[in-house]
Amino acid sequence: MTFEPYILFTAVIALIFGIILFYASWQKFEILIFLFPISTWIASLFYNNVAEWISGEIATGPGGYLRASLLMFVGLMGLIKFIRTFPIHKGKVPVHLVILFVFLLYSFASFFYSIDANTTLIRTTLFTALFFFLLGLNSWLDSEEKLNGLLNTLFIVVTFLLIVSFLAMFVSPSRVWWWKTPSRFIGLWSHPNELGGFNMVSYPIILWKYYKEEGNKKYIAIAVLLLNFLIHFLTGSRTSLLASMVGFFLWFLLQKSWLKLIFMTVFAAIALFIITQTSISNFSRDEGSKITDLSERGEIWDGAIILAKEKPILGYGYAVESKIFANQNKYDLEGTFLNVNAQQPLHNGYLSIFVGGGGIGLFLWLILILIPLFTAFISEYSLFKLYAITTMIPILISNIVESAITGYLSASDIFFWLAWIVAGKLYLLKMNIAEANTTNEKHFSTKEILQNG
């Protein structure tokens, strides 16, 4: 067997880069935190923004392989981190991570009856890599300082991706405006709603940075916030914009910033009035449709529910999505925008989990998602609490009409799990406060003793 010189050269460069990345990640966990959300965007970089209509399975291109490689890498490093810190945590993990592991085992088991076993196996394997990273992240986040490190790294990711998308508007205008609706901005992503989802999860990170910093550094956060809103508006992503408003409401409500809450309410009302009463092209869909139309999602959901009722307990196999419509005549979806393949989302994350894992899968899914959210709500006030809640709630709302949280596929998936881990770590803050109080009491007692002679 002979190898072309360029193949050998590429392999050597990849090996050297891999070794350097491995060593750097071993030394500094923040590098993995940076790579984790970037992986979703890298897959979109290879998207060809040309007029086409996919009627079958989409071949996995270089972007897909690169993203899968990054997920496997961060998963491996996360597992290594968990093993390295074993003497500290002694194998103890929070209950929500245990339930996620059970859900993954259940998803692997669905391979044996899945209507698309190959898709189920691949997606469950990559989801498991994500789980291993979360396992390592959970063991690494052992202090308030590292919670700050996590969010500072995410702010760098958000700022970098926003600037790159904005500059692409001038460098490559044909790439950044969606071929199907040229008034909708996609930046260097593959769909306006995908970019809109990223904008949605960026707001809590930017707000955290604004309230965390002091002096002139606040202006950097303000500039990033304005850029994020501009790009978000240009995407015409209605669901993510509405969900983001909910996130702002929650932030100011939990912060008890009543004036800001009133201002946000007035701003949202005016914005909704303008959008619904005017013909803004990037918010319009089919000709004659209303701004509130769901783009035929209702027909897809009705059909999926009819088929899901045939296998309500175990489902059709994890992540098989619209493959359930193949070779069946029980529900007519002719004329809709649905493509009958496993890569076409059902535009409802809860329905996707129910179709794939049945009632058992959906029950596990809801439990593992809601436990950290509940603990976040009952925890003491902190900026970390605001970040976690205002990230998770908008995603869970978007999940009603989009596949916003089903595993590892989208930016909203990735950022949800990061907030999910933070929500489960909020007890650290309570421990730190208790420790500080105890220390103060000890100092006071010592002082009192000295004063008394």
Secondary structure, DSSP 8 states (H G I E B T S, - for coil): ----HHHHHHHHHHHHHHHHHHHHHHH-THHHHHHHHHHHHHHHHT---------S-----HHHHHHHHHHHHHHHHHHHHHHHTHHHHTT---HHHHHHHHHHHHHHHGGGT-TTHHHHHHHHHHHHHHHHHHHHHHHH--SHHHHHHHHHHHHHHHHHHHHHHHHHHHH-HHHHB-SSSTTSB-TTSS-HHHHHHHHHHHHHHHHHHHHH--TTHHHHHHHHHHHHHHHHHHHT-HHHHHHHHHHHHHHHHHHT-HHHHHHHHHHHHHHHHHHHHS--GGG--STT--TT--TTHHHHHHHHHHHHTTSTTT-S-TT-GGGGGTT--SS--TTSS--SSTTS--S-HHHHHHHHHHHHHHHHHHHHHHHHHHHHHHS---HHHHHHHHHHHHHHHHTTTS--SSSSSSHHHHHHHHHHHHHHTTHHHHHHHHHHHHHHHHHHHHHHHHHT-
